Amino acid sequence: CRLPGCECEWSGWIDVTYPDGSDRNSGDYETFENIGKKYPSWECAKAENISCRAEKFPSTSIADLGQKVECSVDVGLICNNKDQQIGGVIPMPVCLNYEINVCCTPNRPECLSPPSTTSTTTSTASPTTSSVSTP
């Protein structure tokens, strides 16, 4: 249960960096850190959902573009030129220009701490592997 006004809000499409096609150590970095540097007033307490797309191919899924791209609520989007292969939608091994749309919890004190009546327990089971050898 969320307090009113604490629902995640979509940012709209953000594009703060552009890949340098002549530098293998470059790429496209639509990270939360870079967005915060360009837009100091950007308030994203916690990214809850993210959508990423190539600026020139907005209706094509990233999987169909043939590029290796990280798109996560932990960092935003990272695309390294050095990770790309020749082929896909562009004939050169460089990142396309990407943009992200992030659903963020507002950066307000009442939204940052969970209600005291809620408790969450998470457990993770580890798979067990055993092998038996017969003489």
A tleap script that builds the chain and sets N, CA, C and O, in Angstrom:
source leaprc.protein.ff14SB
mol = sequence {
  NCYS ARG LEU PRO GLY CYS GLU CYS GLU TRP
  SER GLY TRP ILE ASP VAL THR TYR PRO ASP
  GLY SER ASP ARG ASN SER GLY ASP TYR GLU
  THR PHE GLU ASN ILE GLY LYS LYS TYR PRO
  SER TRP GLU CYS ALA LYS ALA GLU ASN ILE
  SER CYS ARG ALA GLU LYS PHE PRO SER THR
  SER ILE ALA ASP LEU GLY GLN LYS VAL GLU
  CYS SER VAL ASP VAL GLY LEU ILE CYS ASN
  ASN LYS ASP GLN GLN ILE GLY GLY VAL ILE
  PRO MET PRO VAL CYS LEU ASN TYR GLU ILE
  ASN VAL CYS CYS THR PRO ASN ARG PRO GLU
  CYS LEU SER PRO PRO SER THR THR SER THR
  THR THR SER THR ALA SER PRO THR THR SER
  SER VAL SER THR CPRO
}
set mol.1.N position { 0.841 -1.178 0.000 }
set mol.1.CA position { 0.000 0.000 0.000 }
set mol.1.C position { 0.892 1.249 0.000 }
set mol.1.O position { 1.817 1.365 0.804 }
set mol.2.N position { 0.604 2.153 -0.891 }
set mol.2.CA position { 1.401 3.373 -0.993 }
set mol.2.C position { 0.611 4.567 -0.503 }
set mol.2.O position { -0.617 4.601 -0.583 }
set mol.3.N position { 1.339 5.545 0.005 }
set mol.3.CA position { 0.695 6.793 0.379 }
set mol.3.C position { 0.282 7.526 -0.889 }
set mol.3.O position { 0.957 7.407 -1.912 }
set mol.4.N position { -0.819 8.284 -0.847 }
set mol.4.CA position { -1.203 9.067 -2.024 }
set mol.4.C position { -0.056 9.998 -2.427 }
set mol.4.O position { 0.571 10.631 -1.578 }
set mol.5.N position { 0.208 10.069 -3.732 }
set mol.5.CA position { 1.281 10.932 -4.224 }
set mol.5.C position { 2.635 10.241 -4.234 }
set mol.5.O position { 3.631 10.851 -4.620 }
set mol.6.N position { 2.693 8.975 -3.816 }
set mol.6.CA position { 3.968 8.248 -3.789 }
set mol.6.C position { 4.037 7.163 -4.864 }
set mol.6.O position { 4.982 6.374 -4.889 }
set mol.7.N position { 3.043 7.120 -5.749 }
set mol.7.CA position { 3.082 6.155 -6.840 }
set mol.7.C position { 4.228 6.534 -7.776 }
set mol.7.O position { 4.557 7.712 -7.918 }
set mol.8.N position { 4.832 5.533 -8.412 }
set mol.8.CA position { 5.928 5.866 -9.326 }
set mol.8.C position { 5.384 6.686 -10.490 }
set mol.8.O position { 4.264 6.472 -10.955 }
set mol.9.N position { 6.198 7.623 -10.945 }
set mol.9.CA position { 5.803 8.532 -12.022 }
set mol.9.C position { 6.786 8.358 -13.174 }
set mol.9.O position { 7.998 8.308 -12.963 }
set mol.10.N position { 6.253 8.264 -14.402 }
set mol.10.CA position { 7.100 8.114 -15.591 }
set mol.10.C position { 7.745 9.449 -15.929 }
set mol.10.O position { 7.099 10.496 -15.877 }
set mol.11.N position { 9.008 9.400 -16.272 }
set mol.11.CA position { 9.794 10.607 -16.538 }
set mol.11.C position { 9.546 11.201 -17.915 }
set mol.11.O position { 9.751 12.397 -18.122 }
set mol.12.N position { 9.107 10.377 -18.857 }
set mol.12.CA position { 9.136 10.783 -20.260 }
set mol.12.C position { 10.506 10.389 -20.799 }
set mol.12.O position { 11.406 10.077 -20.021 }
set mol.13.N position { 10.676 10.399 -22.110 }
set mol.13.CA position { 11.927 9.912 -22.716 }
set mol.13.C position { 13.084 10.869 -22.437 }
set mol.13.O position { 12.985 12.073 -22.671 }
set mol.14.N position { 14.182 10.304 -21.930 }
set mol.14.CA position { 15.375 11.073 -21.567 }
set mol.14.C position { 16.547 10.596 -22.407 }
set mol.14.O position { 16.768 9.394 -22.556 }
set mol.15.N position { 17.305 11.556 -22.960 }
set mol.15.CA position { 18.487 11.258 -23.764 }
set mol.15.C position { 19.546 12.300 -23.424 }
set mol.15.O position { 19.496 13.420 -23.934 }
set mol.16.N position { 20.510 11.943 -22.565 }
set mol.16.CA position { 21.496 12.929 -22.110 }
set mol.16.C position { 22.894 12.728 -22.702 }
set mol.16.O position { 23.739 13.616 -22.591 }
set mol.17.N position { 23.149 11.574 -23.331 }
set mol.17.CA position { 24.465 11.357 -23.945 }
set mol.17.C position { 24.285 10.842 -25.359 }
set mol.17.O position { 23.234 10.317 -25.726 }
set mol.18.N position { 25.356 11.009 -26.152 }
set mol.18.CA position { 25.333 10.549 -27.539 }
set mol.18.C position { 26.609 9.760 -27.786 }
set mol.18.O position { 27.693 10.225 -27.433 }
set mol.19.N position { 26.505 8.563 -28.393 }
set mol.19.CA position { 27.704 7.759 -28.585 }
set mol.19.C position { 28.665 8.373 -29.599 }
set mol.19.O position { 28.244 8.900 -30.628 }
set mol.20.N position { 29.957 8.297 -29.295 }
set mol.20.CA position { 31.006 8.753 -30.208 }
set mol.20.C position { 31.402 7.559 -31.071 }
set mol.20.O position { 32.058 6.631 -30.599 }
set mol.21.N position { 31.000 7.592 -32.329 }
set mol.21.CA position { 31.244 6.469 -33.228 }
set mol.21.C position { 32.702 6.236 -33.570 }
set mol.21.O position { 33.044 5.176 -34.095 }
set mol.22.N position { 33.574 7.198 -33.289 }
set mol.22.CA position { 34.979 7.038 -33.636 }
set mol.22.C position { 35.820 6.522 -32.475 }
set mol.22.O position { 37.024 6.321 -32.633 }
set mol.23.N position { 35.211 6.305 -31.314 }
set mol.23.CA position { 35.955 5.889 -30.121 }
set mol.23.C position { 35.407 4.561 -29.601 }
set mol.23.O position { 34.281 4.500 -29.107 }
set mol.24.N position { 36.213 3.490 -29.714 }
set mol.24.CA position { 35.784 2.168 -29.257 }
set mol.24.C position { 35.523 2.145 -27.754 }
set mol.24.O position { 34.781 1.286 -27.278 }
set mol.25.N position { 36.119 3.074 -26.992 }
set mol.25.CA position { 35.918 3.117 -25.547 }
set mol.25.C position { 34.745 4.001 -25.148 }
set mol.25.O position { 34.513 4.241 -23.963 }
set mol.26.N position { 34.006 4.483 -26.143 }
set mol.26.CA position { 32.841 5.320 -25.895 }
set mol.26.C position { 31.588 4.429 -25.923 }
set mol.26.O position { 31.678 3.201 -25.942 }
set mol.27.N position { 30.463 5.062 -25.926 }
set mol.27.CA position { 29.192 4.363 -26.000 }
set mol.27.C position { 28.077 5.329 -25.666 }
set mol.27.O position { 28.256 6.545 -25.737 }
set mol.28.N position { 26.934 4.792 -25.306 }
set mol.28.CA position { 25.799 5.624 -24.905 }
set mol.28.C position { 25.482 5.278 -23.453 }
set mol.28.O position { 25.246 4.118 -23.116 }
set mol.29.N position { 25.481 6.293 -22.607 }
set mol.29.CA position { 25.350 6.085 -21.165 }
set mol.29.C position { 24.208 6.919 -20.602 }
set mol.29.O position { 24.415 8.016 -20.084 }
set mol.30.N position { 23.011 6.382 -20.714 }
set mol.30.CA position { 21.819 7.036 -20.162 }
set mol.30.C position { 21.639 6.529 -18.728 }
set mol.30.O position { 20.626 5.918 -18.391 }
set mol.31.N position { 22.648 6.799 -17.895 }
set mol.31.CA position { 22.623 6.321 -16.518 }
set mol.31.C position { 21.950 7.354 -15.613 }
set mol.31.O position { 21.865 8.535 -15.949 }
set mol.32.N position { 21.475 6.885 -14.460 }
set mol.32.CA position { 20.855 7.804 -13.502 }
set mol.32.C position { 21.868 8.849 -13.044 }
set mol.32.O position { 21.512 10.000 -12.787 }
set mol.33.N position { 23.130 8.440 -12.944 }
set mol.33.CA position { 24.184 9.387 -12.554 }
set mol.33.C position { 24.328 10.496 -13.599 }
set mol.33.O position { 24.390 11.672 -13.240 }
set mol.34.N position { 24.380 10.142 -14.878 }
set mol.34.CA position { 24.512 11.149 -15.937 }
set mol.34.C position { 23.281 12.038 -16.044 }
set mol.34.O position { 23.393 13.234 -16.314 }
set mol.35.N position { 22.104 11.451 -15.831 }
set mol.35.CA position { 20.878 12.258 -15.877 }
set mol.35.C position { 20.901 13.276 -14.743 }
set mol.35.O position { 20.530 14.433 -14.941 }
set mol.36.N position { 21.335 12.854 -13.552 }
set mol.36.CA position { 21.424 13.755 -12.406 }
set mol.36.C position { 22.420 14.885 -12.623 }
set mol.36.O position { 22.218 15.998 -12.138 }
set mol.37.N position { 23.517 14.592 -13.365 }
set mol.37.CA position { 24.509 15.638 -13.661 }
set mol.37.C position { 23.931 16.678 -14.616 }
set mol.37.O position { 24.153 17.877 -14.448 }
set mol.38.N position { 23.187 16.208 -15.620 }
set mol.38.CA position { 22.633 17.133 -16.611 }
set mol.38.C position { 21.407 17.869 -16.068 }
set mol.38.O position { 21.193 19.042 -16.375 }
set mol.39.N position { 20.609 17.175 -15.265 }
set mol.39.CA position { 19.390 17.763 -14.704 }
set mol.39.C position { 19.453 17.658 -13.178 }
set mol.39.O position { 18.878 16.730 -12.609 }
set mol.40.N position { 20.145 18.596 -12.497 }
set mol.40.CA position { 20.315 18.520 -11.042 }
set mol.40.C position { 18.998 18.450 -10.269 }
set mol.40.O position { 18.969 17.932 -9.152 }
set mol.41.N position { 17.923 18.958 -10.839 }
set mol.41.CA position { 16.651 18.933 -10.125 }
set mol.41.C position { 15.879 17.624 -10.338 }
set mol.41.O position { 14.796 17.442 -9.782 }
set mol.42.N position { 16.446 16.706 -11.152 }
set mol.42.CA position { 15.774 15.433 -11.403 }
set mol.42.C position { 15.711 14.651 -10.107 }
set mol.42.O position { 16.737 14.384 -9.481 }
set mol.43.N position { 14.509 14.286 -9.708 }
set mol.43.CA position { 14.335 13.593 -8.444 }
set mol.43.C position { 13.786 12.199 -8.682 }
set mol.43.O position { 12.613 12.017 -9.010 }
set mol.44.N position { 14.650 11.235 -8.510 }
set mol.44.CA position { 14.227 9.845 -8.628 }
set mol.44.C position { 14.737 9.132 -7.393 }
set mol.44.O position { 15.906 8.754 -7.325 }
set mol.45.N position { 13.861 8.946 -6.415 }
set mol.45.CA position { 14.282 8.283 -5.184 }
set mol.45.C position { 14.587 6.819 -5.449 }
set mol.45.O position { 15.565 6.278 -4.933 }
set mol.46.N position { 13.742 6.176 -6.260 }
set mol.46.CA position { 13.938 4.768 -6.570 }
set mol.46.C position { 13.284 4.472 -7.900 }
set mol.46.O position { 12.093 4.721 -8.086 }
set mol.47.N position { 14.074 3.932 -8.838 }
set mol.47.CA position { 13.519 3.516 -10.122 }
set mol.47.C position { 12.795 2.190 -9.928 }
set mol.47.O position { 13.377 1.221 -9.441 }
set mol.48.N position { 11.537 2.154 -10.307 }
set mol.48.CA position { 10.747 0.930 -10.142 }
set mol.48.C position { 10.533 0.207 -11.461 }
set mol.48.O position { 10.297 -1.001 -11.483 }
set mol.49.N position { 10.614 0.944 -12.554 }
set mol.49.CA position { 10.405 0.345 -13.867 }
set mol.49.C position { 11.169 1.194 -14.868 }
set mol.49.O position { 11.400 2.380 -14.632 }
set mol.50.N position { 11.563 0.591 -15.989 }
set mol.50.CA position { 12.319 1.327 -16.999 }
set mol.50.C position { 11.970 0.784 -18.373 }
set mol.50.O position { 11.710 -0.407 -18.543 }
set mol.51.N position { 11.968 1.668 -19.333 }
set mol.51.CA position { 11.783 1.300 -20.726 }
set mol.51.C position { 12.914 1.954 -21.507 }
set mol.51.O position { 13.222 3.126 -21.292 }
set mol.52.N position { 13.532 1.206 -22.410 }
set mol.52.CA position { 14.657 1.723 -23.191 }
set mol.52.C position { 14.372 1.496 -24.671 }
set mol.52.O position { 13.791 0.482 -25.059 }
set mol.53.N position { 14.793 2.461 -25.489 }
set mol.53.CA position { 14.600 2.316 -26.937 }
set mol.53.C position { 15.681 3.089 -27.672 }
set mol.53.O position { 16.289 4.013 -27.132 }
set mol.54.N position { 15.906 2.685 -28.927 }
set mol.54.CA position { 16.833 3.407 -29.786 }
set mol.54.C position { 16.097 4.605 -30.358 }
set mol.54.O position { 14.968 4.482 -30.834 }
set mol.55.N position { 16.737 5.757 -30.310 }
set mol.55.CA position { 16.100 6.996 -30.741 }
set mol.55.C position { 15.649 6.928 -32.207 }
set mol.55.O position { 14.574 7.430 -32.534 }
set mol.56.N position { 16.445 6.321 -33.095 }
set mol.56.CA position { 16.077 6.243 -34.513 }
set mol.56.C position { 15.153 5.062 -34.836 }
set mol.56.O position { 14.584 5.000 -35.926 }
set mol.57.N position { 15.005 4.129 -33.893 }
set mol.57.CA position { 14.154 2.955 -34.110 }
set mol.57.C position { 13.226 2.759 -32.906 }
set mol.57.O position { 13.297 1.731 -32.233 }
set mol.58.N position { 12.348 3.750 -32.630 }
set mol.58.CA position { 11.558 3.712 -31.395 }
set mol.58.C position { 10.581 2.539 -31.290 }
set mol.58.O position { 10.198 2.159 -30.183 }
set mol.59.N position { 10.175 1.962 -32.418 }
set mol.59.CA position { 9.207 0.867 -32.341 }
set mol.59.C position { 9.859 -0.508 -32.458 }
set mol.59.O position { 9.158 -1.519 -32.495 }
set mol.60.N position { 11.194 -0.560 -32.517 }
set mol.60.CA position { 11.906 -1.835 -32.603 }
set mol.60.C position { 12.463 -2.187 -31.229 }
set mol.60.O position { 13.109 -1.362 -30.584 }
set mol.61.N position { 12.211 -3.415 -30.785 }
set mol.61.CA position { 12.722 -3.808 -29.469 }
set mol.61.C position { 14.250 -3.871 -29.513 }
set mol.61.O position { 14.839 -4.133 -30.562 }
set mol.62.N position { 14.878 -3.630 -28.372 }
set mol.62.CA position { 16.341 -3.661 -28.309 }
set mol.62.C position { 16.854 -5.030 -28.724 }
set mol.62.O position { 17.895 -5.128 -29.374 }
set mol.63.N position { 16.143 -6.083 -28.358 }
set mol.63.CA position { 16.563 -7.438 -28.732 }
set mol.63.C position { 16.639 -7.586 -30.250 }
set mol.63.O position { 17.509 -8.295 -30.756 }
set mol.64.N position { 15.743 -6.928 -30.980 }
set mol.64.CA position { 15.726 -7.032 -32.441 }
set mol.64.C position { 16.755 -6.133 -33.123 }
set mol.64.O position { 16.966 -6.245 -34.331 }
set mol.65.N position { 17.397 -5.245 -32.366 }
set mol.65.CA position { 18.387 -4.346 -32.957 }
set mol.65.C position { 19.753 -5.006 -33.103 }
set mol.65.O position { 20.596 -4.528 -33.862 }
set mol.66.N position { 19.975 -6.099 -32.382 }
set mol.66.CA position { 21.242 -6.808 -32.485 }
set mol.66.C position { 22.376 -6.133 -31.731 }
set mol.66.O position { 23.543 -6.336 -32.067 }
set mol.67.N position { 22.055 -5.327 -30.710 }
set mol.67.CA position { 23.095 -4.663 -29.927 }
set mol.67.C position { 23.082 -5.182 -28.495 }
set mol.67.O position { 22.038 -5.551 -27.958 }
set mol.68.N position { 24.269 -5.203 -27.889 }
set mol.68.CA position { 24.392 -5.601 -26.489 }
set mol.68.C position { 24.226 -4.345 -25.645 }
set mol.68.O position { 25.067 -3.446 -25.680 }
set mol.69.N position { 23.135 -4.290 -24.885 }
set mol.69.CA position { 22.767 -3.100 -24.122 }
set mol.69.C position { 22.270 -3.543 -22.750 }
set mol.69.O position { 21.529 -4.521 -22.643 }
set mol.70.N position { 22.674 -2.830 -21.703 }
set mol.70.CA position { 22.110 -3.060 -20.376 }
set mol.70.C position { 21.052 -1.995 -20.134 }
set mol.70.O position { 21.317 -0.800 -20.264 }
set mol.71.N position { 19.859 -2.435 -19.785 }
set mol.71.CA position { 18.753 -1.531 -19.476 }
set mol.71.C position { 18.160 -2.031 -18.170 }
set mol.71.O position { 17.447 -3.034 -18.159 }
set mol.72.N position { 18.449 -1.336 -17.054 }
set mol.72.CA position { 18.004 -1.848 -15.762 }
set mol.72.C position { 17.591 -0.720 -14.815 }
set mol.72.O position { 18.008 0.428 -14.966 }
set mol.73.N position { 16.763 -1.080 -13.839 }
set mol.73.CA position { 16.336 -0.107 -12.827 }
set mol.73.C position { 17.474 0.196 -11.856 }
set mol.73.O position { 17.355 1.108 -11.038 }
set mol.74.N position { 18.567 -0.549 -11.931 }
set mol.74.CA position { 19.704 -0.296 -11.050 }
set mol.74.C position { 20.587 0.845 -11.548 }
set mol.74.O position { 21.048 1.658 -10.747 }
set mol.75.N position { 20.832 0.920 -12.867 }
set mol.75.CA position { 21.753 1.931 -13.398 }
set mol.75.C position { 21.175 2.798 -14.504 }
set mol.75.O position { 21.692 3.887 -14.756 }
set mol.76.N position { 20.127 2.352 -15.168 }
set mol.76.CA position { 19.641 3.043 -16.360 }
set mol.76.C position { 20.074 2.241 -17.574 }
set mol.76.O position { 19.909 1.022 -17.610 }
set mol.77.N position { 20.631 2.927 -18.578 }
set mol.77.CA position { 21.067 2.238 -19.794 }
set mol.77.C position { 22.557 2.429 -20.006 }
set mol.77.O position { 23.087 3.530 -19.859 }
set mol.78.N position { 23.226 1.331 -20.356 }
set mol.78.CA position { 24.645 1.360 -20.695 }
set mol.78.C position { 24.831 0.595 -21.994 }
set mol.78.O position { 24.405 -0.553 -22.121 }
set mol.79.N position { 25.471 1.243 -22.954 }
set mol.79.CA position { 25.830 0.606 -24.216 }
set mol.79.C position { 27.282 0.968 -24.501 }
set mol.79.O position { 27.611 2.145 -24.649 }
set mol.80.N position { 28.148 -0.030 -24.578 }
set mol.80.CA position { 29.566 0.183 -24.877 }
set mol.80.C position { 29.852 -0.151 -26.335 }
set mol.80.O position { 29.483 -1.224 -26.814 }
set mol.81.N position { 30.510 0.769 -27.043 }
set mol.81.CA position { 30.871 0.503 -28.439 }
set mol.81.C position { 31.662 -0.789 -28.573 }
set mol.81.O position { 31.442 -1.555 -29.512 }
set mol.82.N position { 32.589 -1.043 -27.639 }
set mol.82.CA position { 33.467 -2.212 -27.747 }
set mol.82.C position { 32.710 -3.536 -27.649 }
set mol.82.O position { 33.243 -4.578 -28.034 }
set mol.83.N position { 31.460 -3.511 -27.134 }
set mol.83.CA position { 30.659 -4.737 -27.020 }
set mol.83.C position { 29.849 -5.040 -28.272 }
set mol.83.O position { 29.213 -6.091 -28.353 }
set mol.84.N position { 29.861 -4.131 -29.258 }
set mol.84.CA position { 28.998 -4.297 -30.422 }
set mol.84.C position { 29.719 -5.053 -31.534 }
set mol.84.O position { 30.938 -4.974 -31.690 }
set mol.85.N position { 28.918 -5.785 -32.298 }
set mol.85.CA position { 29.429 -6.538 -33.443 }
set mol.85.C position { 28.985 -5.846 -34.730 }
set mol.85.O position { 27.989 -5.122 -34.742 }
set mol.86.N position { 29.723 -6.070 -35.799 }
set mol.86.CA position { 29.301 -5.552 -37.100 }
set mol.86.C position { 28.049 -6.321 -37.513 }
set mol.86.O position { 27.994 -7.546 -37.402 }
set mol.87.N position { 27.070 -5.601 -37.980 }
set mol.87.CA position { 25.813 -6.229 -38.370 }
set mol.87.C position { 24.657 -5.563 -37.651 }
set mol.87.O position { 24.788 -4.445 -37.153 }
set mol.88.N position { 23.531 -6.245 -37.598 }
set mol.88.CA position { 22.355 -5.644 -36.970 }
set mol.88.C position { 21.806 -4.543 -37.866 }
set mol.88.O position { 21.894 -4.636 -39.090 }
set mol.89.N position { 21.245 -3.511 -37.268 }
set mol.89.CA position { 20.587 -2.460 -38.040 }
set mol.89.C position { 21.563 -1.414 -38.576 }
set mol.89.O position { 21.198 -0.613 -39.436 }
set mol.90.N position { 22.813 -1.412 -38.072 }
set mol.90.CA position { 23.800 -0.476 -38.594 }
set mol.90.C position { 25.056 -1.245 -38.980 }
set mol.90.O position { 25.400 -2.231 -38.327 }
set mol.91.N position { 25.744 -0.810 -40.030 }
set mol.91.CA position { 26.885 -1.574 -40.537 }
set mol.91.C position { 28.184 -1.382 -39.742 }
set mol.91.O position { 29.209 -1.959 -40.105 }
set mol.92.N position { 28.162 -0.594 -38.679 }
set mol.92.CA position { 29.385 -0.359 -37.915 }
set mol.92.C position { 29.209 -0.855 -36.486 }
set mol.92.O position { 28.097 -0.843 -35.960 }
set mol.93.N position { 30.297 -1.291 -35.853 }
set mol.93.CA position { 30.189 -1.811 -34.482 }
set mol.93.C position { 30.202 -0.698 -33.430 }
set mol.93.O position { 31.116 -0.613 -32.609 }
set mol.94.N position { 29.177 0.145 -33.470 }
set mol.94.CA position { 29.033 1.233 -32.497 }
set mol.94.C position { 27.603 1.235 -31.969 }
set mol.94.O position { 26.691 0.708 -32.606 }
set mol.95.N position { 27.426 1.829 -30.814 }
set mol.95.CA position { 26.099 1.911 -30.200 }
set mol.95.C position { 25.209 2.890 -30.959 }
set mol.95.O position { 25.660 3.923 -31.454 }
set mol.96.N position { 23.956 2.534 -31.031 }
set mol.96.CA position { 22.955 3.496 -31.475 }
set mol.96.C position { 22.767 4.514 -30.353 }
set mol.96.O position { 23.264 4.317 -29.244 }
set mol.97.N position { 22.057 5.592 -30.636 }
set mol.97.CA position { 21.717 6.549 -29.597 }
set mol.97.C position { 20.423 6.077 -28.947 }
set mol.97.O position { 19.400 5.927 -29.614 }
set mol.98.N position { 20.479 5.845 -27.637 }
set mol.98.CA position { 19.328 5.335 -26.905 }
set mol.98.C position { 18.712 6.411 -26.019 }
set mol.98.O position { 19.334 7.429 -25.718 }
set mol.99.N position { 17.465 6.154 -25.609 }
set mol.99.CA position { 16.777 7.006 -24.658 }
set mol.99.C position { 16.001 6.110 -23.702 }
set mol.99.O position { 15.612 4.994 -24.046 }
set mol.100.N position { 15.783 6.624 -22.492 }
set mol.100.CA position { 15.097 5.823 -21.485 }
set mol.100.C position { 13.906 6.584 -20.908 }
set mol.100.O position { 13.878 7.815 -20.891 }
set mol.101.N position { 12.932 5.819 -20.442 }
set mol.101.CA position { 11.758 6.342 -19.755 }
set mol.101.C position { 11.700 5.587 -18.430 }
set mol.101.O position { 11.615 4.359 -18.419 }
set mol.102.N position { 11.745 6.313 -17.317 }
set mol.102.CA position { 11.888 5.695 -16.003 }
set mol.102.C position { 10.679 6.004 -15.137 }
set mol.102.O position { 10.212 7.142 -15.092 }
set mol.103.N position { 10.178 4.991 -14.454 }
set mol.103.CA position { 9.105 5.198 -13.482 }
set mol.103.C position { 9.744 5.243 -12.100 }
set mol.103.O position { 10.251 4.236 -11.605 }
set mol.104.N position { 9.715 6.433 -11.477 }
set mol.104.CA position { 10.420 6.670 -10.216 }
set mol.104.C position { 9.466 6.959 -9.069 }
set mol.104.O position { 8.425 7.594 -9.239 }
set mol.105.N position { 9.858 6.471 -7.892 }
set mol.105.CA position { 9.193 6.890 -6.664 }
set mol.105.C position { 9.612 8.334 -6.415 }
set mol.105.O position { 10.806 8.630 -6.457 }
set mol.106.N position { 8.675 9.242 -6.158 }
set mol.106.CA position { 9.044 10.640 -5.909 }
set mol.106.C position { 9.998 10.762 -4.723 }
set mol.106.O position { 9.908 10.004 -3.758 }
set mol.107.N position { 10.908 11.724 -4.811 }
set mol.107.CA position { 11.913 11.935 -3.770 }
set mol.107.C position { 11.333 12.835 -2.673 }
set mol.107.O position { 11.740 13.984 -2.500 }
set mol.108.N position { 10.362 12.264 -1.935 }
set mol.108.CA position { 9.744 12.983 -0.827 }
set mol.108.C position { 9.894 12.124 0.422 }
set mol.108.O position { 9.805 10.900 0.333 }
set mol.109.N position { 10.122 12.738 1.590 }
set mol.109.CA position { 10.339 11.950 2.817 }
set mol.109.C position { 9.249 10.912 3.077 }
set mol.109.O position { 9.543 9.787 3.482 }
set mol.110.N position { 8.007 11.285 2.847 }
set mol.110.CA position { 6.914 10.347 3.142 }
set mol.110.C position { 6.898 9.154 2.187 }
set mol.110.O position { 6.261 8.141 2.475 }
set mol.111.N position { 7.593 9.265 1.052 }
set mol.111.CA position { 7.608 8.175 0.077 }
set mol.111.C position { 8.827 7.265 0.232 }
set mol.111.O position { 8.856 6.173 -0.334 }
set mol.112.N position { 9.820 7.698 0.985 }
set mol.112.CA position { 11.081 6.969 1.041 }
set mol.112.C position { 11.106 5.836 2.050 }
set mol.112.O position { 11.811 4.847 1.850 }
set mol.113.N position { 10.349 5.964 3.133 }
set mol.113.CA position { 10.354 4.878 4.113 }
set mol.113.C position { 9.049 4.109 4.004 }
set mol.113.O position { 7.977 4.706 3.908 }
set mol.114.N position { 9.138 2.784 4.017 }
set mol.114.CA position { 7.911 1.992 3.898 }
set mol.114.C position { 7.047 2.148 5.152 }
set mol.114.O position { 7.577 2.415 6.231 }
set mol.115.N position { 5.739 1.988 5.030 }
set mol.115.CA position { 4.864 2.073 6.202 }
set mol.115.C position { 5.289 1.044 7.248 }
set mol.115.O position { 5.695 -0.065 6.902 }
set mol.116.N position { 5.198 1.410 8.517 }
set mol.116.CA position { 5.682 0.541 9.588 }
set mol.116.C position { 4.836 -0.718 9.748 }
set mol.116.O position { 5.259 -1.654 10.426 }
set mol.117.N position { 3.658 -0.762 9.144 }
set mol.117.CA position { 2.798 -1.935 9.281 }
set mol.117.C position { 3.134 -3.020 8.263 }
set mol.117.O position { 2.577 -4.116 8.319 }
set mol.118.N position { 4.028 -2.729 7.348 }
set mol.118.CA position { 4.357 -3.687 6.298 }
set mol.118.C position { 5.686 -4.358 6.597 }
set mol.118.O position { 6.659 -3.689 6.944 }
set mol.119.N position { 5.730 -5.664 6.465 }
set mol.119.CA position { 7.006 -6.356 6.580 }
set mol.119.C position { 7.138 -7.299 5.396 }
set mol.119.O position { 6.168 -7.925 4.970 }
set mol.120.N position { 8.326 -7.387 4.885 }
set mol.120.CA position { 8.580 -8.228 3.724 }
set mol.120.C position { 9.685 -9.205 4.073 }
set mol.120.O position { 10.726 -8.816 4.602 }
set mol.121.N position { 9.456 -10.461 3.778 }
set mol.121.CA position { 10.478 -11.471 4.001 }
set mol.121.C position { 10.811 -12.107 2.670 }
set mol.121.O position { 9.928 -12.538 1.929 }
set mol.122.N position { 12.079 -12.158 2.382 }
set mol.122.CA position { 12.519 -12.767 1.134 }
set mol.122.C position { 13.462 -13.903 1.469 }
set mol.122.O position { 14.392 -13.736 2.258 }
set mol.123.N position { 13.226 -15.045 0.876 }
set mol.123.CA position { 14.156 -16.150 1.068 }
set mol.123.C position { 14.534 -16.691 -0.296 }
set mol.123.O position { 13.727 -16.709 -1.225 }
set mol.124.N position { 15.750 -17.122 -0.393 }
set mol.124.CA position { 16.241 -17.653 -1.651 }
set mol.124.C position { 16.729 -19.076 -1.414 }
set mol.124.O position { 17.548 -19.322 -0.529 }
set mol.125.N position { 16.230 -19.987 -2.193 }
set mol.125.CA position { 16.676 -21.365 -2.077 }
set mol.125.C position { 17.844 -21.587 -3.026 }
set mol.125.O position { 17.810 -21.152 -4.177 }
set mol.126.N position { 18.859 -22.252 -2.547 }
set mol.126.CA position { 20.007 -22.563 -3.391 }
set mol.126.C position { 19.850 -23.976 -3.922 }
set mol.126.O position { 19.528 -24.896 -3.171 }
set mol.127.N position { 20.078 -24.149 -5.224 }
set mol.127.CA position { 19.984 -25.502 -5.774 }
set mol.127.C position { 21.144 -26.357 -5.243 }
set mol.127.O position { 22.267 -25.882 -5.072 }
set mol.128.N position { 20.834 -27.612 -4.994 }
set mol.128.CA position { 21.847 -28.525 -4.503 }
set mol.128.C position { 22.133 -29.552 -5.588 }
set mol.128.O position { 21.215 -30.132 -6.167 }
set mol.129.N position { 23.394 -29.766 -5.853 }
set mol.129.CA position { 23.781 -30.735 -6.852 }
set mol.129.C position { 24.630 -31.799 -6.172 }
set mol.129.O position { 25.574 -31.487 -5.446 }
set mol.130.N position { 24.287 -33.041 -6.414 }
set mol.130.CA position { 25.117 -34.116 -5.867 }
set mol.130.C position { 25.393 -35.117 -6.977 }
set mol.130.O position { 24.590 -35.292 -7.893 }
set mol.131.N position { 26.523 -35.756 -6.878 }
set mol.131.CA position { 26.848 -36.761 -7.879 }
set mol.131.C position { 27.309 -38.018 -7.148 }
set mol.131.O position { 27.975 -37.957 -6.115 }
set mol.132.N position { 26.939 -39.137 -7.709 }
set mol.132.CA position { 27.314 -40.422 -7.137 }
set mol.132.C position { 28.108 -41.172 -8.175 }
set mol.132.O position { 27.679 -41.309 -9.321 }
set mol.133.N position { 29.273 -41.660 -7.774 }
set mol.133.CA position { 30.067 -42.445 -8.721 }
set mol.133.C position { 30.012 -43.915 -8.305 }
set mol.133.O position { 30.131 -44.250 -7.127 }
set mol.134.N position { 29.834 -44.754 -9.270 }
set mol.134.CA position { 29.762 -46.172 -9.002 }
set mol.134.C position { 31.080 -46.832 -9.415 }
set mol.134.O position { 31.545 -46.633 -10.538 }
set mol.135.N position { 31.690 -47.621 -8.509 }
set mol.135.CA position { 32.976 -48.262 -8.851 }
set mol.135.C position { 32.810 -49.331 -9.910 }
set mol.135.O position { 33.789 -49.962 -10.308 }
savepdb mol mol.pdb
quit
